Amino acid sequence: MSPKEFHALHKCYKEHMEHLDWQMAGLKSFYAHCNGQKISAEEFMGKKAKNKPYPSNEQLENDLESLFGCGPKKAAKEAEKE
């Protein structure tokens, strides 16, 4: 898996988990409204995180090496040794 593919997969996972969190906040807000409290889902969740810029290939490669101990740079170094 390339660093970009890993980042895209991780980004989709985080978006899915945030979507589930917002669903739960909506449900909590619904129950609060049923009990006479005026609380919105945003008050349960806080502010939405700003979208971060897409990381560079270099940063993705460094993250892959630090997380899993493998990556394109490490593979190239091992190929040079042989």
N, C-alpha and C positions, 0 to 999 in steps of 0.2 A: 504494500500500500504506500503510495507516495505521500509526502507531507501535505500536499494540497488536498488529497482525498481524505486523509485523516482529519484535517482541519474542517473540511466540509461535513464529514460525518459527525464530528463533535459539535459543530455549530447546529446541525439539525437536531441532535439530541437535546442540546440546551434549549432550543426554541420549543421543542415538544414538552419538555419539563416545565417551562415557563407557562405554556398554554394550559397545562394541567393545574398549575398553581393559580392561574386566573380563574379557571373553572371553580376551584374550591373557594376562592375569595368571593365569587358570585353567589355560590351556595350559602356561604356565611352571611353575606349581605341580605340575601332573601330571608333567612331565619331571623336576622336582626330586625328587618322591616316587619315581619309577622309579629314580633314582640314589641312593636311600637318605637323602635330606635331607628333613627335616620342615619345609617352608616352605609357608605358606598363600598364597592369592591376596591376602589383605588385607596381607600383609607386602610384596608387590610393589607394591601400589597405595597403601598408606598409608591414612589416614582418609578417609572419604567427606566431601565438602563438605556443609555445612549448606545447606538451602534458604533462599535469600534472599527477603525479602518482595517481592511484586509491585510494581514501581516505579509511581509516579504518572504520570498523563497528561502532566503538565508535564515530568517528567524524561525520558519517552520522546520528547516533542517536541524537547526540547533536544538529546538524543542524536542524533536524526535530522538536525537542522540541522547539528550539528557534524561528523557523519560524512559526510553526502551533500550538504550545502549547500541542502537543500530541506526543506520541512515546512509544516504548517498556518499557523504564525505568519508565515513568510516569504511565503507565498502571500497571506495577508490583507493584509500590508504592501504587496505589489505591486499588489493590487487597489485599495487606497486611492489609490495614486499615479496610477492611470489614471483 
